[in-house]
Amino acid sequence: MVDDTNYDESEDSVVDDDEARAAENGAVNDAESSKNLSDIAEAESLTVTAKHKKRSALEDEIAAFLAKGGRITEVPPDEHAE
């Protein structure tokens, strides 16, 4: 069988900085996604002890919020903001 796919190799293959950043960020290039990526990177770099301390602090904050009369409303996964 003969592969008769004809690729145009003369095409400019230079990728500019914006395209490179978009590819690294999953084609989303806004401040919020950059913050999310840095949050993920931070979380992945934490030790088990550091994660335990953050989790404990979050549980304390939630308990204080609920003690003041705050409520947590669970939103179904298929819902989204409009």
Secondary structure, DSSP 8 states (H G I E B T S, - for coil): --------TTS-----HHHHHHHHTTT--SHHHHHHHHHHHHHHH--HHHHHHHHHHHHHHHHHHHHTT-------TT----
